[in-house]
Each structure stands twice: as C-alpha cells, then as structure tokens.
Amino acid sequence: MSKTKRIETEGGESLGQNAFAGLSLGDLPEGPQQDAAPEKKAGKEKKQKKFPLVLRREKKGRGGKTVTVLEAPDHSIGPRLEALLQVLKKSLGRGGQREGRSLVLQGEPDERLRELVENEGFRLKG
C-alpha cells in the first residue's frame, strides 16, 4: 500500500496559477468615465398616468373560498392586466386568472397586494 502525498490547505503556497497574469491591456482605450451623481433634468417630470382598478373581496359562487377581484373599468388596459397578473401571482405566491376585464386572485386582499398594484402603475378603489 502506497501512501499518496497530501496537499496542504492551510495557507502557504497558492494552489494554482493566475489565469490572467499573462494578459496585458496593451492598446485598449480607457472605458467611459463614471459620473459621481447623474444630473437631474430641470423642470417638472411628467407623472405617469395611473389606471384605476376596483378591489373587491368575493366568496359567493366559489365554493366558500375567498378570492380577491381586481376589476378594470374599461378594456383598453388588457395587456397591462396580463402583466400585472403575472407579477402578482409570482410575488404573492398565489394562484390567479383573468376573467374578462377582471383579475381573480386566491385569498384575502392584504397590504402587500395593494403595494404591488400601486407600484405597477395602477390606482386602487375600494
């Protein structure tokens, strides 16, 4: 039985070579300079329009299960509703689906839901 030589792992010599030691910058130009603080634009910034949504809690007709319904007053924000639904389902860890111009999420409405909806550019009523 031959004994193999053990490699020490407690400091001492480095265990490998530096793969980038042979590289040099050569004639590469310097990168863009970083500004310490970005300049703020003069004047007022235009506020982004917030789309209204009506928040309801429903239980009727759903087998006794409580759901949160977010209803849009018009169909013009349909694609935004799909994106909002995906964000809410992922962030809240709940199931949900779109029914016409409404989003139906499982469970009670809570503060996290309200915060996420407002951060996505919607205004809640109810």
ROTI-64063 format. One record per residue: residue in one letter; residue number from 1; x, y, z of N, C-alpha, C in turn. Coordinates in steps of 0.001 Angstrom, whole numbers, always signed. Example, Ala and Ser with C-alpha at 12.3 -4.5 7.8 and 13.67 -1.06 7.14 Angstrom:
# residues 2
node res:A | n:1 | n.u:+13190 | n.v:-5690 | n.w:+7800 | ca.u:+12300 | ca.v:-4500 | ca.w:+7800 | c.u:+13200 | c.v:-3300 | c.w:+7800;
node res:S | n:2 | n.u:+12850 | n.v:-2250 | n.w:+7080 | ca.u:+13670 | ca.v:-1060 | ca.w:+7140 | c.u:+12900 | c.v:+30 | c.w:+7870;
***
This chain:
# residues 126
node res:M | n:1 | n.u:+824 | n.v:-1171 | n.w:+0 | ca.u:+0 | ca.v:+0 | ca.w:+0 | c.u:+871 | c.v:+1238 | c.w:+0;
node res:S | n:2 | n.u:+705 | n.v:+2036 | n.w:-1014 | ca.u:+1498 | ca.v:+3255 | ca.w:-1044 | c.u:+644 | c.v:+4415 | c.w:-550;
node res:K | n:3 | n.u:+1296 | n.v:+5285 | n.w:+163 | ca.u:+585 | ca.v:+6453 | ca.w:+663 | c.u:+723 | c.v:+7567 | c.w:-359;
node res:T | n:4 | n.u:-404 | n.v:+8266 | n.w:-599 | ca.u:-348 | ca.v:+9402 | ca.w:-1513 | c.u:+1 | c.v:+10649 | c.w:-726;
node res:K | n:5 | n.u:+672 | n.v:+11535 | n.w:-1388 | ca.u:+1095 | ca.v:+12768 | ca.w:-739 | c.u:-121 | c.v:+13696 | c.w:-610;
node res:R | n:6 | n.u:-339 | n.v:+14236 | n.w:+569 | ca.u:-1464 | ca.v:+15126 | ca.w:+831 | c.u:-1091 | c.v:+16548 | c.w:+471;
node res:I | n:7 | n.u:-2046 | n.v:+17275 | n.w:-31 | ca.u:-1853 | ca.v:+18684 | ca.w:-341 | c.u:-2315 | c.v:+19488 | c.w:+863;
node res:E | n:8 | n.u:-1456 | n.v:+20373 | n.w:+1311 | ca.u:-1817 | ca.v:+21200 | ca.w:+2452 | c.u:-2775 | c.v:+22299 | c.w:+2015;
node res:T | n:9 | n.u:-3777 | n.v:+22543 | n.w:+2834 | ca.u:-4771 | ca.v:+23569 | ca.w:+2508 | c.u:-4756 | c.v:+24729 | c.w:+3490;
node res:E | n:10 | n.u:-3788 | n.v:+24773 | n.w:+4339 | ca.u:-3730 | ca.v:+25817 | ca.w:+5349 | c.u:-2716 | c.v:+26887 | c.w:+4975;
node res:G | n:11 | n.u:-3010 | n.v:+27679 | n.w:+3959 | ca.u:-2129 | ca.v:+28771 | ca.w:+3573 | c.u:-911 | c.v:+28266 | c.w:+2831;
node res:G | n:12 | n.u:+186 | n.v:+28964 | n.w:+2987 | ca.u:+1409 | ca.v:+28567 | ca.w:+2302 | c.u:+1348 | c.v:+28938 | c.w:+836;
node res:E | n:13 | n.u:+1779 | n.v:+28035 | n.w:-12 | ca.u:+1787 | ca.v:+28295 | ca.w:-1443 | c.u:+369 | c.v:+28386 | c.w:-2002;
node res:S | n:14 | n.u:+259 | n.v:+29126 | n.w:-3100 | ca.u:-1052 | ca.v:+29195 | ca.w:-3727 | c.u:-1309 | c.v:+27865 | c.w:-4429;
node res:L | n:15 | n.u:-2573 | n.v:+27496 | n.w:-4519 | ca.u:-2924 | ca.v:+26195 | ca.w:-5069 | c.u:-2998 | c.v:+26180 | c.w:-6590;
node res:G | n:16 | n.u:-2867 | n.v:+27308 | n.w:-7228 | ca.u:-2971 | ca.v:+27315 | ca.w:-8676 | c.u:-2266 | c.v:+28517 | c.w:-9268;
node res:Q | n:17 | n.u:-2445 | n.v:+28672 | n.w:-10534 | ca.u:-1854 | ca.v:+29801 | ca.w:-11226 | c.u:-2932 | c.v:+30830 | c.w:-11526;
node res:N | n:18 | n.u:-2507 | n.v:+32070 | n.w:-11703 | ca.u:-3419 | ca.v:+33122 | ca.w:-12079 | c.u:-3594 | c.v:+33074 | c.w:-13592;
node res:A | n:19 | n.u:-4795 | n.v:+32793 | n.w:-14042 | ca.u:-5057 | ca.v:+32644 | ca.w:-15467 | c.u:-4920 | c.v:+33964 | c.w:-16215;
node res:F | n:20 | n.u:-5014 | n.v:+35090 | n.w:-15534 | ca.u:-4977 | ca.v:+36392 | ca.w:-16188 | c.u:-3620 | c.v:+37079 | c.w:-16061;
node res:A | n:21 | n.u:-2640 | n.v:+36412 | n.w:-15482 | ca.u:-1337 | ca.v:+37031 | ca.w:-15259 | c.u:-647 | c.v:+37399 | c.w:-16573;
node res:G | n:22 | n.u:-811 | n.v:+36617 | n.w:-17608 | ca.u:-134 | ca.v:+36871 | ca.w:-18866 | c.u:-816 | c.v:+37915 | c.w:-19742;
node res:L | n:23 | n.u:-2011 | n.v:+38335 | n.w:-19381 | ca.u:-2726 | ca.v:+39310 | ca.w:-20194 | c.u:-2261 | c.v:+40718 | c.w:-19875;
node res:S | n:24 | n.u:-2230 | n.v:+41544 | n.w:-20897 | ca.u:-1899 | ca.v:+42949 | ca.w:-20677 | c.u:-2958 | c.v:+43790 | c.w:-21368;
node res:L | n:25 | n.u:-3109 | n.v:+45026 | n.w:-20912 | ca.u:-4106 | ca.v:+45908 | ca.w:-21510 | c.u:-3699 | c.v:+46370 | c.w:-22896;
node res:G | n:26 | n.u:-2423 | n.v:+46393 | n.w:-23151 | ca.u:-1954 | ca.v:+46749 | ca.w:-24487 | c.u:-2469 | c.v:+48104 | c.w:-24935;
node res:D | n:27 | n.u:-3045 | n.v:+48141 | n.w:-26121 | ca.u:-3524 | ca.v:+49392 | ca.w:-26696 | c.u:-5030 | c.v:+49586 | c.w:-26536;
node res:L | n:28 | n.u:-5608 | n.v:+48992 | n.w:-25526 | ca.u:-7048 | ca.v:+49153 | ca.w:-25328 | c.u:-7364 | c.v:+50555 | c.w:-24824;
node res:P | n:29 | n.u:-8418 | n.v:+51182 | n.w:-25356 | ca.u:-8780 | ca.v:+52522 | ca.w:-24866 | c.u:-9415 | c.v:+52424 | c.w:-23487;
node res:E | n:30 | n.u:-9365 | n.v:+53543 | n.w:-22769 | ca.u:-9995 | ca.v:+53573 | ca.w:-21456 | c.u:-11505 | c.v:+53571 | c.w:-21628;
node res:G | n:31 | n.u:-12189 | n.v:+53028 | n.w:-20654 | ca.u:-13644 | ca.v:+52974 | ca.w:-20691 | c.u:-14252 | c.v:+54335 | c.w:-20413;
node res:P | n:32 | n.u:-15558 | n.v:+54452 | n.w:-20537 | ca.u:-16218 | ca.v:+55733 | ca.w:-20273 | c.u:-16082 | c.v:+56095 | c.w:-18794;
node res:Q | n:33 | n.u:-15989 | n.v:+57391 | n.w:-18544 | ca.u:-15845 | ca.v:+57839 | ca.w:-17163 | c.u:-17204 | c.v:+57840 | c.w:-16497;
node res:Q | n:34 | n.u:-17220 | n.v:+57442 | n.w:-15241 | ca.u:-18446 | ca.v:+57382 | ca.w:-14463 | c.u:-18676 | c.v:+58716 | c.w:-13770;
node res:D | n:35 | n.u:-19884 | n.v:+59267 | n.w:-13930 | ca.u:-20228 | ca.v:+60490 | ca.w:-13216 | c.u:-20555 | c.v:+60128 | c.w:-11773;
node res:A | n:36 | n.u:-20160 | n.v:+60996 | n.w:-10854 | ca.u:-20436 | ca.v:+60750 | ca.w:-9439 | c.u:-21933 | c.v:+60774 | c.w:-9161;
node res:A | n:37 | n.u:-22627 | n.v:+61767 | n.w:-9680 | ca.u:-24076 | ca.v:+61859 | ca.w:-9494 | c.u:-24700 | c.v:+62278 | c.w:-10819;
node res:P | n:38 | n.u:-25720 | n.v:+61561 | n.w:-11267 | ca.u:-26349 | ca.v:+61955 | ca.w:-12525 | c.u:-27072 | c.v:+63291 | c.w:-12369;
node res:E | n:39 | n.u:-27047 | n.v:+64063 | n.w:-13451 | ca.u:-27699 | ca.v:+65365 | ca.w:-13407 | c.u:-29201 | c.v:+65191 | c.w:-13486;
node res:K | n:40 | n.u:-29912 | n.v:+65994 | n.w:-12699 | ca.u:-31366 | ca.v:+65950 | ca.w:-12738 | c.u:-31846 | c.v:+66934 | c.w:-13794;
node res:K | n:41 | n.u:-32876 | n.v:+66539 | n.w:-14480 | ca.u:-33421 | ca.v:+67397 | ca.w:-15522 | c.u:-34148 | c.v:+68569 | c.w:-14886;
node res:A | n:42 | n.u:-33968 | n.v:+69710 | n.w:-15476 | ca.u:-34643 | ca.v:+70904 | ca.w:-14979 | c.u:-36112 | c.v:+70839 | c.w:-15352;
node res:G | n:43 | n.u:-36954 | n.v:+71374 | n.w:-14512 | ca.u:-38390 | ca.v:+71387 | ca.w:-14781 | c.u:-39090 | c.v:+70216 | c.w:-14112;
node res:K | n:44 | n.u:-40385 | n.v:+70182 | n.w:-14269 | ca.u:-41184 | ca.v:+69128 | ca.w:-13646 | c.u:-41155 | c.v:+67872 | c.w:-14506;
node res:E | n:45 | n.u:-41110 | n.v:+66755 | n.w:-13820 | ca.u:-41215 | ca.v:+65493 | ca.w:-14540 | c.u:-42690 | c.v:+65183 | c.w:-14725;
node res:K | n:46 | n.u:-43033 | n.v:+64667 | n.w:-15868 | ca.u:-44418 | ca.v:+64334 | ca.w:-16143 | c.u:-44793 | c.v:+63079 | c.w:-15366;
node res:K | n:47 | n.u:-45883 | n.v:+63151 | n.w:-14610 | ca.u:-46323 | ca.v:+61994 | ca.w:-13845 | c.u:-46932 | c.v:+60960 | c.w:-14781;
node res:Q | n:48 | n.u:-46650 | n.v:+59708 | n.w:-14465 | ca.u:-47211 | ca.v:+58631 | ca.w:-15263 | c.u:-48677 | c.v:+58447 | c.w:-14870;
node res:K | n:49 | n.u:-49524 | n.v:+58254 | n.w:-15846 | ca.u:-50943 | ca.v:+58081 | ca.w:-15585 | c.u:-51172 | c.v:+56771 | c.w:-14851;
node res:K | n:50 | n.u:-51966 | n.v:+56832 | n.w:-13785 | ca.u:-52291 | ca.v:+55625 | ca.w:-13036 | c.u:-53665 | c.v:+55141 | c.w:-13466;
node res:F | n:51 | n.u:-53760 | n.v:+53894 | n.w:-13831 | ca.u:-55007 | ca.v:+53310 | ca.w:-14285 | c.u:-55816 | c.v:+52828 | c.w:-13081;
node res:P | n:52 | n.u:-57120 | n.v:+53109 | n.w:-13049 | ca.u:-57923 | ca.v:+52712 | ca.w:-11889 | c.u:-58317 | c.v:+51238 | c.w:-11940;
node res:L | n:53 | n.u:-58338 | n.v:+50619 | n.w:-10765 | ca.u:-58826 | ca.v:+49254 | ca.w:-10594 | c.u:-59724 | c.v:+49230 | c.w:-9369;
node res:V | n:54 | n.u:-60806 | n.v:+48474 | n.w:-9432 | ca.u:-61711 | ca.v:+48329 | ca.w:-8295 | c.u:-61357 | c.v:+47025 | c.w:-7590;
node res:L | n:55 | n.u:-61121 | n.v:+47117 | n.w:-6274 | ca.u:-60738 | ca.v:+45958 | ca.w:-5473 | c.u:-61962 | c.v:+45447 | c.w:-4716;
node res:R | n:56 | n.u:-62264 | n.v:+44155 | n.w:-4874 | ca.u:-63388 | ca.v:+43533 | ca.w:-4178 | c.u:-62955 | c.v:+42215 | c.w:-3571;
node res:R | n:57 | n.u:-63631 | n.v:+41842 | n.w:-2494 | ca.u:-63445 | ca.v:+40530 | ca.w:-1880 | c.u:-64731 | c.v:+39755 | c.w:-2119;
node res:E | n:58 | n.u:-64647 | n.v:+38582 | n.w:-2728 | ca.u:-65831 | ca.v:+37785 | ca.w:-3040 | c.u:-65715 | c.v:+36396 | c.w:-2434;
node res:K | n:59 | n.u:-66888 | n.v:+35847 | n.w:-2123 | ca.u:-66952 | ca.v:+34495 | ca.w:-1596 | c.u:-68094 | c.v:+33717 | c.w:-2252;
node res:K | n:60 | n.u:-69075 | n.v:+34444 | n.w:-2730 | ca.u:-70270 | ca.v:+33838 | ca.w:-3276 | c.u:-69990 | c.v:+33137 | c.w:-4603;
node res:G | n:61 | n.u:-70510 | n.v:+31940 | n.w:-4746 | ca.u:-70392 | ca.v:+31217 | ca.w:-6005 | c.u:-69023 | c.v:+30609 | c.w:-6235;
node res:R | n:62 | n.u:-68202 | n.v:+30527 | n.w:-5208 | ca.u:-66844 | ca.v:+29989 | ca.w:-5375 | c.u:-66572 | c.v:+28857 | c.w:-4390;
node res:G | n:63 | n.u:-67627 | n.v:+28165 | n.w:-3994 | ca.u:-67478 | ca.v:+27015 | ca.w:-3112 | c.u:-66998 | c.v:+27394 | c.w:-1717;
node res:G | n:64 | n.u:-67307 | n.v:+28589 | n.w:-1251 | ca.u:-66900 | ca.v:+29024 | ca.w:+77 | c.u:-65487 | c.v:+29562 | c.w:+157;
node res:K | n:65 | n.u:-64783 | n.v:+29579 | n.w:-960 | ca.u:-63404 | ca.v:+30087 | ca.w:-979 | c.u:-63416 | c.v:+31601 | c.w:-1173;
node res:T | n:66 | n.u:-62539 | n.v:+32291 | n.w:-447 | ca.u:-62430 | ca.v:+33738 | ca.w:-581 | c.u:-61459 | c.v:+34077 | c.w:-1701;
node res:V | n:67 | n.u:-61864 | n.v:+35004 | n.w:-2561 | ca.u:-60998 | ca.v:+35478 | ca.w:-3636 | c.u:-60968 | c.v:+36994 | c.w:-3630;
node res:T | n:68 | n.u:-59907 | n.v:+37538 | n.w:-4208 | ca.u:-59766 | ca.v:+38979 | ca.w:-4393 | c.u:-59963 | c.v:+39261 | c.w:-5872;
node res:V | n:69 | n.u:-60865 | n.v:+40197 | n.w:-6189 | ca.u:-61147 | ca.v:+40536 | ca.w:-7577 | c.u:-60680 | c.v:+41963 | c.w:-7822;
node res:L | n:70 | n.u:-59854 | n.v:+42141 | n.w:-8840 | ca.u:-59419 | ca.v:+43457 | ca.w:-9293 | c.u:-60076 | c.v:+43684 | c.w:-10642;
node res:E | n:71 | n.u:-60979 | n.v:+44656 | n.w:-10720 | ca.u:-61731 | ca.v:+44871 | ca.w:-11956 | c.u:-61355 | c.v:+46199 | c.w:-12585;
node res:A | n:72 | n.u:-61098 | n.v:+46167 | n.w:-13883 | ca.u:-60775 | ca.v:+47375 | ca.w:-14645 | c.u:-62064 | c.v:+47934 | c.w:-15231;
node res:P | n:73 | n.u:-62237 | n.v:+49263 | n.w:-15207 | ca.u:-63467 | ca.v:+49842 | ca.w:-15740 | c.u:-63574 | c.v:+49763 | c.w:-17261;
node res:D | n:74 | n.u:-62465 | n.v:+49612 | n.w:-17974 | ca.u:-62533 | ca.v:+49513 | ca.w:-19432 | c.u:-61564 | c.v:+48451 | c.w:-19937;
node res:H | n:75 | n.u:-61747 | n.v:+48067 | n.w:-21188 | ca.u:-60934 | ca.v:+47005 | ca.w:-21795 | c.u:-59614 | c.v:+47500 | c.w:-22361;
node res:S | n:76 | n.u:-59371 | n.v:+48800 | n.w:-22333 | ca.u:-58200 | ca.v:+49344 | ca.w:-23015 | c.u:-56882 | c.v:+48980 | c.w:-22333;
node res:I | n:77 | n.u:-56926 | n.v:+48504 | n.w:-21102 | ca.u:-55676 | ca.v:+48175 | ca.w:-20410 | c.u:-55464 | c.v:+46667 | c.w:-20313;
node res:G | n:78 | n.u:-56026 | n.v:+45929 | n.w:-21253 | ca.u:-55940 | ca.v:+44472 | ca.w:-21251 | c.u:-54527 | c.v:+43907 | c.w:-21169;
node res:P | n:79 | n.u:-53603 | n.v:+44350 | n.w:-22030 | ca.u:-52244 | ca.v:+43806 | ca.w:-21960 | c.u:-51556 | c.v:+44129 | c.w:-20626;
node res:R | n:80 | n.u:-51864 | n.v:+45284 | n.w:-20073 | ca.u:-51275 | ca.v:+45636 | ca.w:-18778 | c.u:-51823 | c.v:+44745 | c.w:-17672;
node res:L | n:81 | n.u:-53090 | n.v:+44310 | n.w:-17801 | ca.u:-53668 | ca.v:+43411 | ca.w:-16804 | c.u:-52948 | c.v:+42064 | c.w:-16797;
node res:E | n:82 | n.u:-52607 | n.v:+41561 | n.w:-17985 | ca.u:-51874 | ca.v:+40290 | ca.w:-18069 | c.u:-50530 | c.v:+40393 | c.w:-17359;
node res:A | n:83 | n.u:-49823 | n.v:+41482 | n.w:-17606 | ca.u:-48522 | ca.v:+41674 | ca.w:-16967 | c.u:-48678 | c.v:+41816 | c.w:-15459;
node res:L | n:84 | n.u:-49701 | n.v:+42546 | n.w:-15019 | ca.u:-49958 | ca.v:+42709 | ca.w:-13585 | c.u:-50276 | c.v:+41369 | c.w:-12943;
node res:L | n:85 | n.u:-51068 | n.v:+40556 | n.w:-13617 | ca.u:-51426 | ca.v:+39246 | ca.w:-13081 | c.u:-50181 | c.v:+38391 | c.w:-12857;
node res:Q | n:86 | n.u:-49276 | n.v:+38382 | n.w:-13817 | ca.u:-48054 | ca.v:+37593 | ca.w:-13676 | c.u:-47210 | c.v:+38074 | c.w:-12500;
node res:V | n:87 | n.u:-47094 | n.v:+39400 | n.w:-12334 | ca.u:-46314 | ca.v:+39962 | ca.w:-11221 | c.u:-46948 | c.v:+39594 | c.w:-9895;
node res:L | n:88 | n.u:-48270 | n.v:+39723 | n.w:-9788 | ca.u:-48962 | ca.v:+39430 | ca.w:-8535 | c.u:-48872 | c.v:+37954 | c.w:-8173;
node res:K | n:89 | n.u:-49075 | n.v:+37082 | n.w:-9142 | ca.u:-49006 | ca.v:+35650 | ca.w:-8859 | c.u:-47621 | c.v:+35250 | c.w:-8373;
node res:K | n:90 | n.u:-46603 | n.v:+35789 | n.w:-9018 | ca.u:-45228 | ca.v:+35432 | ca.w:-8656 | c.u:-44828 | c.v:+36035 | c.w:-7310;
node res:S | n:91 | n.u:-45179 | n.v:+37307 | n.w:-7080 | ca.u:-44749 | ca.v:+37988 | ca.w:-5861 | c.u:-45515 | c.v:+37527 | c.w:-4630;
node res:L | n:92 | n.u:-46811 | n.v:+37242 | n.w:-4786 | ca.u:-47632 | ca.v:+36866 | ca.w:-3642 | c.u:-47680 | c.v:+35362 | c.w:-3416;
node res:G | n:93 | n.u:-47267 | n.v:+34598 | n.w:-4405 | ca.u:-47289 | ca.v:+33151 | ca.w:-4270 | c.u:-48709 | c.v:+32608 | c.w:-4236;
node res:R | n:94 | n.u:-49590 | n.v:+33206 | n.w:-5006 | ca.u:-50992 | ca.v:+32794 | ca.w:-5058 | c.u:-51354 | c.v:+32411 | c.w:-6476;
node res:G | n:95 | n.u:-52437 | n.v:+31669 | n.w:-6589 | ca.u:-52971 | ca.v:+31369 | ca.w:-7902 | c.u:-53868 | c.v:+32507 | c.w:-8345;
node res:G | n:96 | n.u:-54113 | n.v:+32585 | n.w:-9616 | ca.u:-54995 | ca.v:+33619 | ca.w:-10127 | c.u:-55234 | c.v:+33433 | c.w:-11602;
node res:Q | n:97 | n.u:-56281 | n.v:+34106 | n.w:-12091 | ca.u:-56579 | ca.v:+34045 | ca.w:-13514 | c.u:-57283 | c.v:+35322 | c.w:-13942;
node res:R | n:98 | n.u:-57337 | n.v:+35497 | n.w:-15240 | ca.u:-58021 | ca.v:+36660 | ca.w:-15797 | c.u:-59382 | c.v:+36222 | c.w:-16295;
node res:E | n:99 | n.u:-60408 | n.v:+36963 | n.w:-15907 | ca.u:-61762 | ca.v:+36688 | ca.w:-16366 | c.u:-62306 | c.v:+37966 | c.w:-16994;
node res:G | n:100 | n.u:-62219 | n.v:+38073 | n.w:-18299 | ca.u:-62683 | ca.v:+39280 | ca.w:-18985 | c.u:-61797 | c.v:+40463 | c.w:-18645;
node res:R | n:101 | n.u:-62391 | n.v:+41471 | n.w:-18030 | ca.u:-61604 | ca.v:+42638 | ca.w:-17638 | c.u:-61284 | c.v:+42626 | c.w:-16145;
node res:S | n:102 | n.u:-61343 | n.v:+41444 | n.w:-15535 | ca.u:-61056 | ca.v:+41295 | ca.w:-14102 | c.u:-59916 | c.v:+40313 | c.w:-13879;
node res:L | n:103 | n.u:-59205 | n.v:+40530 | n.w:-12773 | ca.u:-58205 | ca.v:+39573 | ca.w:-12298 | c.u:-58763 | c.v:+38947 | c.w:-11032;
node res:V | n:104 | n.u:-58724 | n.v:+37640 | n.w:-10946 | ca.u:-59220 | ca.v:+36931 | ca.w:-9776 | c.u:-58031 | c.v:+36230 | c.w:-9130;
node res:L | n:105 | n.u:-57707 | n.v:+36639 | n.w:-7888 | ca.u:-56596 | ca.v:+36052 | ca.w:-7140 | c.u:-57127 | c.v:+35281 | c.w:-5956;
node res:Q | n:106 | n.u:-56506 | n.v:+34180 | n.w:-5639 | ca.u:-56924 | ca.v:+33401 | ca.w:-4488 | c.u:-56564 | c.v:+34122 | c.w:-3203;
node res:G | n:107 | n.u:-57425 | n.v:+34009 | n.w:-2198 | ca.u:-57124 | ca.v:+34533 | ca.w:-867 | c.u:-57635 | c.v:+35935 | c.w:-620;
node res:E | n:108 | n.u:-57407 | n.v:+36381 | n.w:+614 | ca.u:-57848 | ca.v:+37691 | ca.w:+1090 | c.u:-56972 | c.v:+38802 | c.w:+513;
node res:P | n:109 | n.u:-57544 | n.v:+39992 | n.w:+325 | ca.u:-56701 | ca.v:+41138 | ca.w:-45 | c.u:-55866 | c.v:+41574 | c.w:+1153;
node res:D | n:110 | n.u:-54616 | n.v:+41956 | n.w:+923 | ca.u:-53757 | ca.v:+42395 | ca.w:+2018 | c.u:-52926 | c.v:+43595 | c.w:+1581;
node res:E | n:111 | n.u:-52105 | n.v:+44102 | n.w:+2482 | ca.u:-51312 | ca.v:+45304 | ca.w:+2203 | c.u:-50267 | c.v:+45074 | c.w:+1112;
node res:R | n:112 | n.u:-49675 | n.v:+43872 | n.w:+1067 | ca.u:-48682 | ca.v:+43590 | ca.w:+19 | c.u:-49311 | c.v:+43681 | c.w:-1359;
node res:L | n:113 | n.u:-50531 | n.v:+43183 | n.w:-1476 | ca.u:-51245 | ca.v:+43248 | ca.w:-2747 | c.u:-51457 | c.v:+44698 | c.w:-3151;
node res:R | n:114 | n.u:-51924 | n.v:+45518 | n.w:-2221 | ca.u:-52164 | ca.v:+46927 | ca.w:-2519 | c.u:-50869 | c.v:+47619 | c.w:-2945;
node res:E | n:115 | n.u:-49793 | n.v:+47343 | n.w:-2232 | ca.u:-48500 | ca.v:+47964 | ca.w:-2533 | c.u:-48002 | c.v:+47566 | c.w:-3923;
node res:L | n:116 | n.u:-48097 | n.v:+46284 | n.w:-4252 | ca.u:-47634 | ca.v:+45807 | ca.w:-5555 | c.u:-48445 | c.v:+46413 | c.w:-6699;
node res:V | n:117 | n.u:-49760 | n.v:+46498 | n.w:-6514 | ca.u:-50622 | ca.v:+47049 | ca.w:-7558 | c.u:-50277 | c.v:+48522 | c.w:-7796;
node res:E | n:118 | n.u:-50069 | n.v:+49266 | n.w:-6723 | ca.u:-49736 | ca.v:+50683 | ca.w:-6873 | c.u:-48351 | c.v:+50876 | c.w:-7482;
node res:N | n:119 | n.u:-47414 | n.v:+50004 | n.w:-7168 | ca.u:-46074 | ca.v:+50081 | ca.w:-7758 | c.u:-46070 | c.v:+49783 | c.w:-9244;
node res:E | n:120 | n.u:-47053 | n.v:+49029 | n.w:-9701 | ca.u:-47146 | ca.v:+48686 | ca.w:-11126 | c.u:-47864 | c.v:+49770 | c.w:-11937;
node res:G | n:121 | n.u:-48277 | n.v:+50863 | n.w:-11286 | ca.u:-48876 | ca.v:+51975 | ca.w:-12018 | c.u:-50383 | c.v:+51970 | c.w:-12048;
node res:F | n:122 | n.u:-51024 | n.v:+51332 | n.w:-11083 | ca.u:-52482 | ca.v:+51305 | ca.w:-11009 | c.u:-52932 | c.v:+52014 | c.w:-9741;
node res:R | n:123 | n.u:-54156 | n.v:+52517 | n.w:-9763 | ca.u:-54737 | ca.v:+53175 | ca.w:-8604 | c.u:-55915 | c.v:+52305 | c.w:-8135;
node res:L | n:124 | n.u:-55948 | n.v:+51991 | n.w:-6828 | ca.u:-56994 | ca.v:+51124 | ca.w:-6303 | c.u:-58149 | c.v:+51921 | c.w:-5751;
node res:K | n:125 | n.u:-59345 | n.v:+51427 | n.w:-6019 | ca.u:-60559 | ca.v:+51946 | ca.w:-5413 | c.u:-61200 | c.v:+50802 | c.w:-4664;
node res:G | n:126 | n.u:-61624 | n.v:+51057 | n.w:-3446 | ca.u:-62320 | ca.v:+50014 | ca.w:-2676 | c.u:-61440 | c.v:+49312 | c.w:-1696;
***
